[in-house]
């Protein structure tokens, strides 16, 4: 069985704004629908919610927010 790998390239304009605190994003993470949050903000949000605050897609262990690698040094 062939395995399909999807590469996704995001075009980001700095500074990126967190959809929760509306400030400059720190330690950015992204949901499956490309909404960006501070990792601390989404961790606090997920203590009382189980969906993306922007689009309401479920955020689960099988469908988590993912760290944006390589962006930290650009801020």
Helices and strands as residue ranges (DSSP letters): E 28-30, E 36-38, H 39-46, E 66-67, G 72-74
